[in-house]
Amino acid sequence: MTNQTIPDSLPQIFNRKTVEQITTKSRTSIYRDMAAGTFPKNISLGGSRVGWLASDIAAWVESRIAASKAQQ
């Protein structure tokens, strides 16, 4: 196996466990909110594997921060 550098331009993809850790949401909450249209949709990685674009999760987190500040 060679040590290759991943290009910065390549989008980063988070798995479900990482999304749960970042957002503190449970698996059930993630899928319920996706169905409601209030959480980013996942992308298929083949077979039963899915992931979320890091940029989508970051935008969601930023929106939650902004909403919280607006309520203060």
C-alpha positions in Angstrom: 0.0 0.0 0.0 1.4 3.4 -1.0 1.1 6.6 1.1 -1.0 8.8 -1.2 -2.2 12.3 -0.4 -5.9 12.9 -0.7 -6.6 16.1 -2.7 -8.1 19.0 -0.8 -10.7 19.4 -3.5 -12.2 16.0 -2.8 -15.3 16.3 -0.7 -15.1 14.6 2.7 -17.8 12.1 3.7 -18.8 11.3 7.2 -20.2 7.9 8.3 -23.2 7.7 10.5 -21.3 7.2 13.7 -19.3 10.4 13.0 -22.5 12.3 12.2 -24.0 11.1 15.5 -20.9 12.3 17.4 -20.8 15.7 15.7 -24.5 16.5 16.0 -25.2 14.5 19.2 -28.3 13.1 17.4 -29.3 9.5 17.7 -29.6 7.3 14.6 -33.4 7.5 14.9 -33.4 11.3 15.2 -31.1 11.6 12.1 -33.4 9.5 9.9 -36.6 11.0 11.3 -35.3 14.5 10.6 -34.1 13.5 7.2 -37.6 12.3 6.4 -39.0 15.6 7.7 -36.6 17.6 5.5 -34.9 19.2 8.5 -31.6 17.3 8.3 -29.2 16.8 5.4 -29.9 13.7 3.2 -27.3 11.0 3.1 -25.6 9.7 -0.1 -25.3 6.1 -1.2 -21.8 4.7 -1.1 -22.8 1.4 -2.6 -24.5 -1.6 -1.1 -26.0 -0.7 2.3 -23.3 1.9 3.0 -24.3 5.6 3.2 -22.5 8.8 4.3 -23.1 12.5 4.6 -21.1 15.2 3.0 -19.1 17.0 5.6 -20.0 20.4 4.1 -23.8 19.5 4.5 -23.2 18.6 8.2 -21.1 21.7 8.8 -23.9 23.9 7.3 -26.5 22.2 9.5 -24.4 22.8 12.6 -23.9 26.4 11.7 -27.6 26.8 11.1 -28.4 25.5 14.5 -25.9 27.9 16.1 -27.4 30.8 14.2 -31.0 29.8 15.2 -29.9 29.5 18.8 -28.3 33.0 18.8 -31.4 34.5 17.1 -33.5 33.2 20.0 -31.3 34.9 22.6 
